């Protein structure tokens, strides 16, 4: 049908799932005062697991 899943991942994929601590770090950043001016953007916390479309 289409490309295999292994062929659709970006080359910078780190090859593992994120840890709870890594995800929590992004959540803490967004909940903190350093992110006060962030608006209307996507913070990808995916270890490079972006489909190469």
Helices and strands as residue ranges (DSSP letters): H 5-8, H 20-31, G 33-35
